[in-house]
Amino acid sequence: MPSTRDIQKHFGFASQTAAMGHLRALERKGVIRRLAGMARAVVFSNEEDRSGMLHIPVYGSIPAGFAADNPEFSNEAVGVDRRVLKLSPSSKPFALRVRGDSMTGAHICDGDVVILEHREPKPYDVVAALIDEESTLKRYVVQDGRPFLKAENPAYPDLIPTRELVIQGVMIGLVRAA
């Protein structure tokens, strides 16, 4: 751990008091814990808490267009701040890369990465779903007690299940394609 004088020099602070003020602020935020009576005695929180970043696996792509039965798999991951997504520590989110333009009305574009969580959907949630054995990303709608999937692009029809509708995940975040 650097000394307060090292911190002062590195960041160009006018005094060691400024470096101490920053260390106290980091301690208040729970990023570090300083040990009393010891020089350079700083303990970092665990790695996830310190950075706040969560590495979410991208399991492949999902059609945002017409449904498809050919899933793709990847070894990609996206880094997201757990606090921004308001995830519980036990949550196991996953991500899928969007292919197609059926969700552009919801500002979900081709190439974006959607972050999903396994949970029951509420009406009008955006979901990754398996409809009659084909996967797609659409808005979950319930009308007259019957669920169906709605595109956010008028060029695409509603998808009404003939056999089954299985919700695989509910969208909780989006990472825009660069």
Secondary structure, 3 states (H helix, E strand, C coil): CCCHHHHHHHHCCCCHHHHHHHHHHHHHCCCEEECCCCCCCEEECCHHHHHCEEEEEEEEEEECCCCECCCCCCCEEEEEEHHHHCCCCCCCCEEEEEECCCCHHHCCCCCCEEEEECCCCCCCCEEEEEECCEEEEEEEEEECCEEEEECCCCCCCCECCCCCEEEEEEEEEEECCC
